[in-house]
Amino acid sequence: MGMWQTMAEAGKTSDWRSPKLSEYATGDALSAISRGMYADHLNGLVTKGSPKNSPKVTSTDPKTNPDTVMISDCGDSSHWLKYRKDSGELADEEPGGRQAITAEVKKQSGQGWKVTRFAVEGVDSC
């Protein structure tokens, strides 16, 4: 299970405190995920479904024995949408779709690799 699948699982209840999130993300990435889920919690929203991802490494630093990897993806959020917790209705009219994603993943001392920051562009950006 990776960061996006863990986000999908935690999003079912908008659990911004899920300890599993920090297994895959740290720093700015973890902060952005937690803040987003906390906002959903406050607004009575949950996320259902899961994204589809096909990440690809675009660069490594250094080239030999890297400790930083850059990843790009064209994720699909068509089946990963926000719903109102109380009624089960879609939260908005946004259909989801293909979105360009870039991420920085760094080797953590004794903790493996974690996403340190990421950016998700708008729907139809790839």
Disulfide bonds with the S-S distance in Angstrom:
Cys74-Cys126 1.88
